[in-house]
């Protein structure tokens, strides 16, 4: 195993399995000229993205980057997911991890120049 295990999680494998079913249904729809099958397959692919995202947010997906050796296992749940992973698009879309950004909490007050009355 390597330090970078992008996608080797319960969330990743589940999403790929559902997306494989969706692309298979869409492919069969293309081969048989069945528009409902194509649309159904594409809907299944969209559902796979939502399922993967939900599993990631519940701790079954890991953040990008280097992880400690204790987090390398497939069945290890990430306890930090509740607070959001730094640099993770999925966590940012869910509104997690924004409080750690210093730019968001900083408010600048600049002086306003008012012309003098003549």
Secondary structure, DSSP 8 states (H G I E B T S, - for coil): --S--TT-SHHHHHHHHHHHHHHHHHHHHHHTT-HHHHHHHHHHHHHHHHHHHHHIIIIIS--SS---GGG-STT---GGGGT--TT-HHHHHTT-SGGG-HHHH-------------
